[in-house]
Amino acid sequence: VENYNTCYLFDQGSSIEWTPAADKLSSPAPGMKLASYPETYFGKKASVVEMDGTFDNIQELVYVESALSNTNTKFFGELTQAMLNLADAPGSNNGTGLMQTIAAFAIRAIYEKTAAMAEAKEAEAVASA
């Protein structure tokens, strides 16, 4: 997808499995596990981010958010804030909600980049007319 940059855990392009320390999150046993790794999908390079487990306290997501890079958020904590705003929605305390929120931020970023490019093209056309 043009203008899309993938989200990753800690180090882009690396294969990482991460289980946050039990004393940092109040997730039920066996806890939470995140992974990030490159993969080939239908012959094209892809980047995978996955999460297994749930959050008992969505506010603690800020700890996980600090390990994620390139989430297309406008500020640190926006991902956690968005998840808190949808706390009553199905999947809001697990990987489903997290991935949907990351996807929403990616779509927003693609839209903003595409709209800015269209505006610049239009301004250039007006200036050269």
C-alpha atoms as an extended CHARMM CRD file, in Angstrom:
* protein
*
       129  EXT
         1         1  VAL       CA              0.0000000000        0.0000000000        0.0000000000  PROA      1               0.0000000000
         2         2  GLU       CA              1.4170000000        3.3540000000       -1.0020000000  PROA      2               0.0000000000
         3         3  ASN       CA              2.2720000000        5.6840000000        1.9080000000  PROA      3               0.0000000000
         4         4  TYR       CA              1.9930000000        2.8590000000        4.4560000000  PROA      4               0.0000000000
         5         5  ASN       CA              4.6770000000        2.1570000000        7.0400000000  PROA      5               0.0000000000
         6         6  THR       CA              4.3110000000       -0.9570000000        9.1620000000  PROA      6               0.0000000000
         7         7  CYS       CA              4.0770000000       -1.0910000000       12.9270000000  PROA      7               0.0000000000
         8         8  TYR       CA              6.6750000000       -3.1810000000       14.7270000000  PROA      8               0.0000000000
         9         9  LEU       CA              7.7920000000       -4.2610000000       18.1720000000  PROA      9               0.0000000000
        10        10  PHE       CA             11.1330000000       -2.8380000000       19.3860000000  PROA      10              0.0000000000
        11        11  ASP       CA             13.2530000000       -3.2800000000       16.2210000000  PROA      11              0.0000000000
        12        12  GLN       CA             11.9610000000       -3.0810000000       12.6390000000  PROA      12              0.0000000000
        13        13  GLY       CA             12.6920000000       -6.1890000000       10.5920000000  PROA      13              0.0000000000
        14        14  SER       CA             13.6330000000       -8.3390000000       13.5900000000  PROA      14              0.0000000000
        15        15  SER       CA             11.7950000000      -11.4200000000       14.8000000000  PROA      15              0.0000000000
        16        16  ILE       CA             10.8250000000      -10.7650000000       18.4040000000  PROA      16              0.0000000000
        17        17  GLU       CA              8.6530000000      -12.5710000000       20.9430000000  PROA      17              0.0000000000
        18        18  TRP       CA              8.0170000000      -10.5450000000       24.0890000000  PROA      18              0.0000000000
        19        19  THR       CA              6.2050000000      -11.4720000000       27.2640000000  PROA      19              0.0000000000
        20        20  PRO       CA              5.9110000000       -8.3770000000       29.4570000000  PROA      20              0.0000000000
        21        21  ALA       CA              6.9890000000       -8.8690000000       33.0560000000  PROA      21              0.0000000000
        22        22  ALA       CA              4.0820000000      -10.1110000000       35.1760000000  PROA      22              0.0000000000
        23        23  ASP       CA              4.6010000000       -7.3520000000       37.7440000000  PROA      23              0.0000000000
        24        24  LYS       CA              4.1310000000       -4.6510000000       35.0560000000  PROA      24              0.0000000000
        25        25  LEU       CA              0.6640000000       -5.7730000000       33.9010000000  PROA      25              0.0000000000
        26        26  SER       CA             -2.3150000000       -7.1600000000       35.7790000000  PROA      26              0.0000000000
        27        27  SER       CA             -3.2160000000       -9.6130000000       33.0100000000  PROA      27              0.0000000000
        28        28  PRO       CA             -4.6120000000      -12.9920000000       34.0270000000  PROA      28              0.0000000000
        29        29  ALA       CA             -2.3390000000      -16.0410000000       33.8290000000  PROA      29              0.0000000000
        30        30  PRO       CA             -0.6340000000      -17.0490000000       31.6130000000  PROA      30              0.0000000000
        31        31  GLY       CA             -0.2220000000      -13.3300000000       30.8680000000  PROA      31              0.0000000000
        32        32  MET       CA              0.2460000000      -11.5550000000       27.6000000000  PROA      32              0.0000000000
        33        33  LYS       CA              2.5820000000      -12.2950000000       24.7130000000  PROA      33              0.0000000000
        34        34  LEU       CA              3.4470000000      -10.0750000000       21.7600000000  PROA      34              0.0000000000
        35        35  ALA       CA              5.3920000000      -10.9430000000       18.6450000000  PROA      35              0.0000000000
        36        36  SER       CA              6.6880000000       -9.0710000000       15.6290000000  PROA      36              0.0000000000
        37        37  TYR       CA              8.3600000000      -10.6440000000       12.6180000000  PROA      37              0.0000000000
        38        38  PRO       CA              8.8060000000      -10.3210000000        8.8540000000  PROA      38              0.0000000000
        39        39  GLU       CA              6.9050000000      -12.7300000000        6.6420000000  PROA      39              0.0000000000
        40        40  THR       CA              6.0890000000      -13.3380000000        2.9910000000  PROA      40              0.0000000000
        41        41  TYR       CA              2.3930000000      -13.0500000000        2.1380000000  PROA      41              0.0000000000
        42        42  PHE       CA              1.2920000000      -14.0260000000       -1.3770000000  PROA      42              0.0000000000
        43        43  GLY       CA              4.8340000000      -13.4640000000       -2.5950000000  PROA      43              0.0000000000
        44        44  LYS       CA              5.1960000000      -10.0050000000       -1.0360000000  PROA      44              0.0000000000
        45        45  LYS       CA              7.1520000000       -8.9080000000        2.0170000000  PROA      45              0.0000000000
        46        46  ALA       CA              4.9550000000       -8.3210000000        5.0560000000  PROA      46              0.0000000000
        47        47  SER       CA              5.4440000000       -7.3460000000        8.6670000000  PROA      47              0.0000000000
        48        48  VAL       CA              3.4060000000       -9.1420000000       11.3300000000  PROA      48              0.0000000000
        49        49  VAL       CA              2.5300000000       -7.8530000000       14.8040000000  PROA      49              0.0000000000
        50        50  GLU       CA              0.4640000000      -10.1480000000       16.9910000000  PROA      50              0.0000000000
        51        51  MET       CA             -0.7950000000      -10.1970000000       20.5580000000  PROA      51              0.0000000000
        52        52  ASP       CA             -2.1220000000      -13.0790000000       22.6180000000  PROA      52              0.0000000000
        53        53  GLY       CA             -3.7690000000      -12.4530000000       25.9780000000  PROA      53              0.0000000000
        54        54  THR       CA             -5.9450000000       -9.7750000000       27.5420000000  PROA      54              0.0000000000
        55        55  PHE       CA             -5.6440000000       -6.6020000000       29.5820000000  PROA      55              0.0000000000
        56        56  ASP       CA             -7.3640000000       -6.4950000000       32.9540000000  PROA      56              0.0000000000
        57        57  ASN       CA             -6.5820000000       -2.7890000000       33.1460000000  PROA      57              0.0000000000
        58        58  ILE       CA             -6.5570000000       -1.0770000000       29.7320000000  PROA      58              0.0000000000
        59        59  GLN       CA             -4.6320000000        1.8700000000       31.2120000000  PROA      59              0.0000000000
        60        60  GLU       CA             -1.6450000000       -0.4800000000       31.4690000000  PROA      60              0.0000000000
        61        61  LEU       CA             -1.5910000000       -0.6430000000       27.6660000000  PROA      61              0.0000000000
        62        62  VAL       CA              0.6390000000        2.4410000000       27.8130000000  PROA      62              0.0000000000
        63        63  TYR       CA              3.4670000000        0.0880000000       28.8790000000  PROA      63              0.0000000000
        64        64  VAL       CA              2.9410000000       -2.0480000000       25.7600000000  PROA      64              0.0000000000
        65        65  GLU       CA              2.5160000000        1.0940000000       23.6470000000  PROA      65              0.0000000000
        66        66  SER       CA              6.0310000000        2.1460000000       24.6810000000  PROA      66              0.0000000000
        67        67  ALA       CA              7.4000000000       -1.0450000000       23.0550000000  PROA      67              0.0000000000
        68        68  LEU       CA              5.5260000000       -0.5570000000       19.7720000000  PROA      68              0.0000000000
        69        69  SER       CA              6.9810000000        1.6680000000       17.0730000000  PROA      69              0.0000000000
        70        70  ASN       CA              5.4510000000        3.3090000000       14.0390000000  PROA      70              0.0000000000
        71        71  THR       CA              1.8710000000        3.0630000000       15.3070000000  PROA      71              0.0000000000
        72        72  ASN       CA              0.9810000000        6.2580000000       13.4060000000  PROA      72              0.0000000000
        73        73  THR       CA             -0.1990000000        7.9460000000       16.5810000000  PROA      73              0.0000000000
        74        74  LYS       CA              0.0260000000       11.7240000000       16.8490000000  PROA      74              0.0000000000
        75        75  PHE       CA              1.3650000000       11.5720000000       20.4240000000  PROA      75              0.0000000000
        76        76  PHE       CA              2.5500000000        8.9940000000       22.9510000000  PROA      76              0.0000000000
        77        77  GLY       CA             -0.4780000000        7.6160000000       24.7780000000  PROA      77              0.0000000000
        78        78  GLU       CA             -2.9430000000        8.1540000000       21.9200000000  PROA      78              0.0000000000
        79        79  LEU       CA             -3.2140000000        4.3910000000       21.3380000000  PROA      79              0.0000000000
        80        80  THR       CA             -4.0350000000        3.7750000000       24.9980000000  PROA      80              0.0000000000
        81        81  GLN       CA             -6.4520000000        6.7180000000       25.0080000000  PROA      81              0.0000000000
        82        82  ALA       CA             -8.2860000000        5.3580000000       21.9500000000  PROA      82              0.0000000000
        83        83  MET       CA             -8.5680000000        1.9170000000       23.5510000000  PROA      83              0.0000000000
        84        84  LEU       CA             -9.9200000000        3.4760000000       26.7630000000  PROA      84              0.0000000000
        85        85  ASN       CA            -12.5350000000        5.4080000000       24.7610000000  PROA      85              0.0000000000
        86        86  LEU       CA            -13.8040000000        2.0830000000       23.3840000000  PROA      86              0.0000000000
        87        87  ALA       CA            -13.4750000000        0.1180000000       26.6260000000  PROA      87              0.0000000000
        88        88  ASP       CA            -17.0390000000       -1.2370000000       26.3610000000  PROA      88              0.0000000000
        89        89  ALA       CA            -16.6020000000       -2.5310000000       22.7970000000  PROA      89              0.0000000000
        90        90  PRO       CA            -16.0230000000       -6.2480000000       22.1780000000  PROA      90              0.0000000000
        91        91  GLY       CA            -12.3040000000       -7.0260000000       21.9270000000  PROA      91              0.0000000000
        92        92  SER       CA            -11.2450000000       -3.7640000000       23.5500000000  PROA      92              0.0000000000
        93        93  ASN       CA             -9.1830000000       -5.5810000000       26.1740000000  PROA      93              0.0000000000
        94        94  ASN       CA             -7.3400000000       -7.9630000000       23.8340000000  PROA      94              0.0000000000
        95        95  GLY       CA             -5.3710000000       -8.2070000000       20.6090000000  PROA      95              0.0000000000
        96        96  THR       CA             -8.4530000000       -7.7550000000       18.4240000000  PROA      96              0.0000000000
        97        97  GLY       CA             -9.1020000000       -4.2560000000       19.7170000000  PROA      97              0.0000000000
        98        98  LEU       CA             -5.4100000000       -3.3950000000       19.7230000000  PROA      98              0.0000000000
        99        99  MET       CA             -4.9480000000       -4.4240000000       16.0850000000  PROA      99              0.0000000000
       100       100  GLN       CA             -8.1580000000       -2.6540000000       15.0090000000  PROA      100             0.0000000000
       101       101  THR       CA             -6.9490000000        0.5330000000       16.6860000000  PROA      101             0.0000000000
       102       102  ILE       CA             -3.4890000000        0.2790000000       15.0960000000  PROA      102             0.0000000000
       103       103  ALA       CA             -5.1960000000       -0.3040000000       11.7130000000  PROA      103             0.0000000000
       104       104  ALA       CA             -7.3970000000        2.7650000000       12.2410000000  PROA      104             0.0000000000
       105       105  PHE       CA             -4.3280000000        4.9240000000       12.9060000000  PROA      105             0.0000000000
       106       106  ALA       CA             -2.6280000000        3.5000000000        9.7960000000  PROA      106             0.0000000000
       107       107  ILE       CA             -5.6740000000        4.3220000000        7.6650000000  PROA      107             0.0000000000
       108       108  ARG       CA             -5.7420000000        7.8470000000        9.0870000000  PROA      108             0.0000000000
       109       109  ALA       CA             -2.0340000000        8.3170000000        8.2820000000  PROA      109             0.0000000000
       110       110  ILE       CA             -2.4770000000        7.0310000000        4.7130000000  PROA      110             0.0000000000
       111       111  TYR       CA             -5.4660000000        9.3390000000        4.2020000000  PROA      111             0.0000000000
       112       112  GLU       CA             -3.6010000000       12.3690000000        5.5560000000  PROA      112             0.0000000000
       113       113  LYS       CA             -0.5370000000       11.6920000000        3.3700000000  PROA      113             0.0000000000
       114       114  THR       CA             -2.6670000000       11.1090000000        0.2710000000  PROA      114             0.0000000000
       115       115  ALA       CA             -4.7730000000       14.2320000000        0.9150000000  PROA      115             0.0000000000
       116       116  ALA       CA             -1.6410000000       16.3460000000        1.4620000000  PROA      116             0.0000000000
       117       117  MET       CA             -0.1300000000       15.0680000000       -1.8000000000  PROA      117             0.0000000000
       118       118  ALA       CA             -3.3680000000       15.8760000000       -3.6730000000  PROA      118             0.0000000000
       119       119  GLU       CA             -3.4640000000       19.3840000000       -2.1770000000  PROA      119             0.0000000000
       120       120  ALA       CA              0.1690000000       19.9930000000       -3.1170000000  PROA      120             0.0000000000
       121       121  LYS       CA             -0.5030000000       18.8160000000       -6.6750000000  PROA      121             0.0000000000
       122       122  GLU       CA             -3.5440000000       21.0780000000       -6.9110000000  PROA      122             0.0000000000
       123       123  ALA       CA             -1.6130000000       24.0770000000       -5.5560000000  PROA      123             0.0000000000
       124       124  GLU       CA              1.1760000000       23.3940000000       -8.0520000000  PROA      124             0.0000000000
       125       125  ALA       CA             -1.3270000000       23.2520000000      -10.9190000000  PROA      125             0.0000000000
       126       126  VAL       CA             -2.9150000000       26.5490000000       -9.8420000000  PROA      126             0.0000000000
       127       127  ALA       CA              0.4910000000       28.2140000000       -9.4770000000  PROA      127             0.0000000000
       128       128  SER       CA              1.6250000000       27.1350000000      -12.9330000000  PROA      128             0.0000000000
       129       129  ALA       CA             -1.6410000000       28.1660000000      -14.6450000000  PROA      129             0.0000000000
